[in-house]
Amino acid sequence: MRVVAKFGGTSLGSGDRINRAADSVANAVREGHEIAVVASAMGNTTDELLEDITFEADEADRAEIVSMGERTSVRMLKAALAARGIDALFLEPGHPQWPVITDERGEVDVEETTRRAKALAAELDHVVPVITGFLAETHDGTVTTLGRGGSDTTAVMLGRYMDADEVVIVTDVEGVMTGDPHVVEGARNVGQISVDELRNLSFRGAEVVAPSALSYKDDELDVRVVHYQHGDLLSGGTQITGEFKHLVDLREEPLACLTVAGRAIRNQAGVFHRLSQSLAESGINVDAVASGMDSVTFYVDVDEAERAENILHREVIDDEMLSSVTVEDDIAVVRVTGGELPNQPGIIAEIVAPMAEAGINIHDLITSATSVAIFVAWGDREQTLEILQQLY
């Protein structure tokens, strides 16, 4: 089996942990597996180096400085593997076999990186390459970086381009947990999670796998997260399944928009719960929800609009803080899903501008971690779909 193993900073944070990492790689090699290693900077080295740059420095100098953490890690890990009789080679920007190449804008040159990654993969039966994570270089040899979480990106990218069977992310957590074990009792490991689920968690604060890394995962590549303490690359942890694709999807049936108005609804504990529960208890599915300071809007199937209006009206009557409920029928929703859409600067303007030029009024726009939902009049649905398909 061909495996790309990425060791995070905590898993290389001391001599003992480096020994544990080297043991796990050596054991896998002795079992006949082809292993490539991606190493982060030891501990918090990168953050500490960044904090020490208290002077004016251009991007090239900053990249060279912060690269020292990863450059140290690969030397330490290579030496530890050599001490175990494993033929290893450390790779950093500037090495003739260095694989990760970017263009002048800092974007990964997929064609050249793929060519170099495949050349490196062809030698895995002879040597274990220990590769600096986070770093890249341009065609002219300038050191660049892949941004926050870049070591994860390096690992999954190389896993894909080296035709690996699996990428193993070695970190300081037991894979993906049901909750933060430092905060909630009884948190347990999730044996399997989809790319979609994990990306949503990652964008909302879960520090498991960098979202930028998951964009390189496809259906053919397995990705697994394991704890460094177990010292086993080939079992345990959480398996990440699936492939995240850009998708522009038009809901086939129209929606109705029901808006409940009230005084400072957002500051009233339990109001949203009571309204949602009343719809759920009557078997009415809510497609989406939007809220403001003085209103909550529910989107439901247009066939359920009258029943939903009566249910919500009863809640309005029973709560003096609520004033009224209104209904608007024949709303269409087009969803754009994929990538890091809501986290890309200018993404909303990119969507809104062509729709404004086409004279389409946006009824509502709701973002999540990995999608944007655009609500328009039913009669504008086909033109909206066409515009978004051209964009994505």
Secondary structure, DSSP 4 states (H G I P E B T S, - for coil): -EEEEEE-TGGGSSHHHHHHHHHHHHHHHHTT-EEEEEEPPSTTHHHHHHHH--S---HHHHHHHHHHHHHHHHHHHHHHHHTTT--EEEE-TTSTT---EE-TTS-B-HHHHHHHHHHHHTTTTT-EEEEESSEEEETT--EEE--TTHHHHHHHHHHHHTT-SEEEEEESSSSEESS-TTTSTT--EESEEEHHHHHHHHHTT--SS-HHHHTT--TT-EEEEEEGGG--SSS-SEEEES----EEEE-SS-EEEEEEEETTGGGSTTHHHHHHHHHHHTTPPEEEEEE-SSEEEEEEEGGGHHHHHHHHHHHHHH-TTEEEEEEEEEEEEEEEE-TTGGGSTTHHHHHHHHHHHTT--EEEEEE-SSEEEEEEEGGGHHHHHHHHHHH-
